[in-house]
Amino acid sequence: MSRQEINRSGEMEVFVRAVELGGFTAAATACRMTPSAVSKLVTRLEKRLGARLINRSTRRLQLTPEGCVFFERSLAILADIAEAERHASAGEQVAGHIRINTSGSFGNHVLAPLVPAFMALHPNVSLEVFHTDRIVDLMEERADIAIRAGPLKSSSLTARKLGATRKVIVASPDYLRRHGSPRSAAELEKHCRIGFAYSRAIEAWPLRIDDEIATIPAIRSLQVSDGEAMRHLALNGAGLARLAAFTVKSDIATGRLLPVLEELNPGDVEEFYAVYIGQGGPLPARVRALLEFLRDNVRL
């Protein structure tokens, strides 16, 4: 086959669909092909490129390092083609499905109140929101956007900062009645401090003591997998919790939770980012619209 006869964009589209949908059968259905035709197309593509792109197994497809590079570049090229076609037609239309991955705390207290306004602005968009505090692989989870907190590790993902929030130690009035309110870091040692059950960038609780920052281990006898679970345990009097201020703002305002040791709060903040596969290239209009909406409306 000559270079002119190769439908490179068609190959890329089938390859991308196979990766996004997790298999040749699903890609075949989406592309109106047979699974064997999809398999042969990918094999021809690998032979022409001289590199294995996908490691196949009976359960899943796994991208090789070369496959990851080709997948990301294919996404960018296909986005360029789609953008050119949109500009050549009636214009860009914000439509389609958006898959978002976020923590339960951000999802419930920040994102959920904004969703109705976004849907009203873009009635042709559908949203799918998944809550988890663990760091996910966007390609593996087929997520368009993930909301992540704290320092970001170096990666091929693009990040947009949404804002930052201070941290606060809180407890329920019932817990403080039963155990007393700690007045110093030493007294804090005697209390149950609810911790996270997964590795975090900052495990300990920082406190400002005599113009220096001291750290107190967070985990004692109670650990949880996410911030919302920690909040509910604190509300039910299980112990002290250190959480993002936006998570407990309404609880503090209504007296369901009380700030603890605010005079020792060092004022450190936790930054939040929207991350996505893009590397600065063109994005689908639906994804770009949501990123811009979050940028303009998120208040932490």
Buried (B, 14 or more C-beta within 10 A) or exposed (E): EEEEEEEEEEBBBBBBBBBBBBBBBBBBBBBEBEBEBBBEBBBEBBEEEEBBBBEBEEEEBEBBEBBBBBBBEBBBBBBEEBBEEBEEEEEBEBBBEBBBBBBBBBBBBBBEEBEEEBEEEBEEBEBEBBBBBEBEEBBEEBBBBBBBBEEBEEEEBBBBEBBEBBBBBBBBEEBBEEBEBBEEBEEBEEBBBBBBEEEEEBEBBBBBEEEEEBEBEBEBEBBBBBBBBBBEBBBEBBBBBBBBBBBBBEBBEEEBBBBBBEEBBBEEEBBBBBBBBBEEBBBBBBBBBBBEBBEEEBEB
